Amino acid sequence: MHVVIVHNSKIPVLKYGGIERVIWYLGKVLKQRGHKVSFLVPKDSSCSFGNVIIYDSKKQFNEQIPSSADVVHFNMLPREKIDKPYIFTMHGNVDDNTLLDINTVFVSQNHAARFGSSSYVYNGMDWDDYGQPDLNNERSRFHFLGDASWRIKNVKGAIQSILRTPNEELMVLGGKRLNFRMGFRFTPSKRIHFYGMVGGEKKLSLLNTSKGLVFPVRWHEPFGIAITESLYFGCPVFGTPYGSLPEIVQSDVGFLSTHAGELANAIVNSNAYSRKRCYEYARDVFNAEKMTDAYLLKYEKVMNGETLNEKPPQLLKIQEEKFLPWFSS
């Protein structure tokens, strides 16, 4: 089978790049399974195991998809009728009545259900790229992982939760102490440590020193690669019960609440969670092999002339508030 994977960001990813990492691992496993893989991606992309076709935004997709393609996997919404069998993975959210493509795949059950769909595939990582975590080392700090300038990620809430504990400390991976993008925000506490945008070995080494992920998002998180990456390193998750979190963060690997005080109490008792259980759960459930198996079933379905949804998915309930509730008490 010849699979063409389409995205509007170049590969391979240099730092975080969640979507880019997911499609890279998908293509890698497809190649290992004996399939031909092509990436239709922007210039300056490269791939050692697949063919790279440079995406031209001025041309129609049908002009750029090779005739040998059996199925096309879009990670950006096509705006034209596609001549080949195809699917579209929606990685984010929309908050309007937009009709999505009938072959849309979501990234969690909750993500799909909010659009009246049951078509989803969990993101999976190639954990060999992450190395073997040390689950028995001394760990002294918690971490936040995400773009701290994005208010829905609620780094402020993560900091509030940590500062409500007697002496716990937080590593902010993805933010700076002084931030003008959020108006003016300066965090004076020496218990909060900022590392900016980190990736590669530096990010992995920091995760392997963490006691847990503090992730009080204020939107319906579609999936949360930060969650599964953290779990892989034995880090329980302390977050809010929005989007995919109740589905992914089971009670034996984390705690969810909309109140900073309740999260703080759980954070203080983080030793109640087994690092080994967190690691094995991420390793066994959210891996690239399982993701690829699930996508192959989707490919087969559309290649047989079927659609992935009975009707085009559409958001069932528009969110009226800008941010979902969070209580600093």
N, C-alpha and C positions, 0 to 999 in steps of 0.2 A: 504494500500500500504506500502511496506517495501522499504525505501529509504536508500541507503548507500552513505554517503558523504565522499569523499577521499581527503586528503590533507597531505602534508609532513611536517607540523609544528604542534606542540602539542597544545592541547586545555585544559582548557580555556586560553585565552590570559591574560598576567599579566600587560602589559603596552599598547602600541599602537595596533599593530597587526591588520591591516585593514582586510585582507582576513580572518583571524581567527575569527574576530568579525562578519563578514558577514555570514560565514557558521554556526556559533553558533546561530545567530538569525534565520537563515533559518530553522535549525533543530528544534529550540524551537517552531516556529510557526507551522511547519509540525506536531510536536507532539500534539500541541493544537488542530489541525484539525483532530486528530484521526489516524494519520499515525504512523507507526513504523519507528524509526530513528536509524541508526547505523553510527558511525564515524570510518573510517579506517584511523588511525592517529598514529604518533610515540608514543613510550613508555613514561610513566609519564603523559599521558593525562587522563582526567577524565571528566565525564558528568553526571549530576543528572537526566536528562530527556531522555537520549539515551544510547544505548549500545556502548561500546568502544572496537574496535578490533585493536590490536597492529599491526601497519604496519611493515612489514619486507622487506626491500629494496632488499634482496637477492632472494626473491620469486616472481613469476609472480602474477599479480593482480588476475587472474582467480583462483589461488589457495587460495586466501585470502578473496574473496567476498563470503559471505554466500549464500547457495543454495536458501534460502528463499527470496533473494533480488528480487524486481520487477524492479528497476531501479537504476543505479549507477551514481552518480554525481561527476565527477572528477574536482578537482581544480589544478591538475598537469597533464600534457599531458601524456596519456598512450602510451606506445611504442609497445603494442601488440594488437592483435585482441581480443576484449572483447566479452565474450560469452553472456552477459546480455545486455538488452537495456541500453544505457548510453548517457550522455551529458558531454561536457568538457567546463568549464568556463575559458576563458583566461582573466586574471586580468592585465597582463602587455603588453609590446610591444615586437616585434621582428623587426629587421631592415635588413632582408634578404629575400630570395625567398622561405623560408620554406613553404611547404604545410601543413596547419593545418588540424585538424580532421574535417570531414564533419559534425559532430555534435557539432561544436564549437559555444558557446554563448559568445558574447562580453558584455562589461559593459556600453556602451553608443552607441548611434546611430552613432556618428562620429567614434568611435573605430571600429564598424562593417564596416562602409562604406569604411574605409581606406583599408580593406581587401576584398572588393567586396561582403560584406554580409549585410543582413538586420536583422540578428538574434542577439538581444541584450536584456539584462535585467539590469535595474538600480540596483545598490547596495542599500539596505534598512537597516536602523537601527531600533532597538527596543528602541524607544525614552523614554520609561518608565525607562530604565537604566540610562538615562541622567538627570533625574529630571526635574522639571519645572524651566525654566530660569527666572531670574528677568529682565524684559524688561524695567524697569523704574529706574534702579539704575544709579548712577553717574559712568561714565567710562572715563578713562584718557589716555589709551594707545591702540595701535593697536597690532596685533600679526602676526607672521609667524608660520606655523605649518607644520613640515616635517623634514626629515633627512637633516640637513644643510650641511653635508659633501658630499651630492650627488649634484654635480654641476648643473644638469638639474633642480633642485628645485630652484636654483638662489636666495639663501638668500642674496647674494651680491646685487642683484637688489632690493630686498625688503628694504635693508638698504639704498641704494642710494635714493629710492623713499621717504622714511621717512625723510632723511637728507636734501632733497630739500624742505621740508615744513619748515615754520618758527620755530615751536617748538614741533611738534608731536613726540611721543616716540613709540618704538617698543619692544614687548616681543618676543624673539626668542625661540619658544618651539621646541626643537630638535637640539640645537647647543650650542657651547661654545665660549666664547670670544676669547680664544687662541686655534687655530686649526692647527695641523700639518698634518692632513689627506689631506688638500687641499694645500700642499706645506707649506707655512707659512702664516697664516692669523690671524691678531690681530685687533680687533675692539676697538679703544680707546674711541669712543663717549659715553658719559654718558647717551645719549638719547636712547641707545640700551641696552636692558636688556636680559641676557641669563639665561635660566632655564634648559639646558640640555634636555635629553630625559625624558619626563614626561608622565604619564598615570593616569588612575583612577580618584579619586576625585580631585587630585591636578590639573590635566589638565582641568577638567570640571569647577573648580572654577576660573581658569585663563581665560578660554573662556568667562565666565559670567561677566568678568570685561573689556572685549575688545570692542573697538569701530568699529573694522573691521578686516578682514583677508587681508594681503598683500601677494599675491601669484603669482609672475611673472615667472612662469615656462618657461623653454626653451626647452621643448619637447612636443610631442602631448600627453597630459595627458589622460589616458584611461577613468578615471572617476573622482576621487578626493574626497575621503571620508573626507579629511580635509575641503573641501568646504561645504559639507552638514552639517557636525558637527558644523562648524562656523555659518552657516546660522541659524541652530536650536537655537543658543544662541543669535540671533538677530543681527549678524554681517554681514554687507554687504561685498562683495568680490571685491578686487582691484587686477586684474591679467592681464595676457596676453591672446590674442585671439587664443590659440592653443589647439588642441585636443577637449576635451569635454567642455571646458570653455564657448564658445559662445552658446552652447546648454543648459548648466545648469545655467550659470550666466546670467539671463535675465536682461534687462535694469533697471528694478525696484528693483533689489537686488544687483546691483554692476556695475562696470565699467572696461572695458578692453582696454589695450593699450600696445604697445611695447616700449613706451617711459617713462622713469622715471619721467620726468617733467609733463607729462599729468596725470600719476597716482598720482603724488603729488598734483596736483590741485584738483583731485577728492577726495583724502584723506582729504584734508582741508575742503571740503564740504560734509563730510560723514553724517552730520545731515540731509541731503536731503533725505536719505533713511530711510524707516520705519523699525524699529526693529521688529514690529509686523508682517509686511509683510514677512520679511526674515524668521522669526520663523515659521509662518504658512505654507509658501511655502515648507520648508524642512520637516516639520511635516506631511504634507498632501501628498507630492509627493514621498519622498524618505524614506518610512517606510518599515519595515519588512513584514507587511501584503501584501502590493502591490508587493513586490519582490517575496514573496512566491506564490501569485496568478500567476505571470508570469512564474515562474519556473514549477509550476504544469502543465501549458499548454505545456511547452517543454517536460516534462516527458511523458505526455499523447501522444504526437506526436511520440516520439521514441518507446514507448511501442506499438503503432499501426503499427510499422514497417516503419515509415516515417523517412526521414533525415531532419535536421534543415537547411541545405544549399543544393543548387542544385549541387554544386561541392565543393571540399575542398577549404576553403578560403586561399587567398594568398595576401601578401602586394602588393598593386597596384603600389606604388612609393617608392623606397628606398630613405631614407633621406641621401643626400650626405654630408651635413654639420654636424659637431659634435653637435652643439648647434643651436637652432633656434634663429633668430635675436632678440637682445635686445639692446636698445640705452639708455645710461646713461644720455643723455641730456634731 
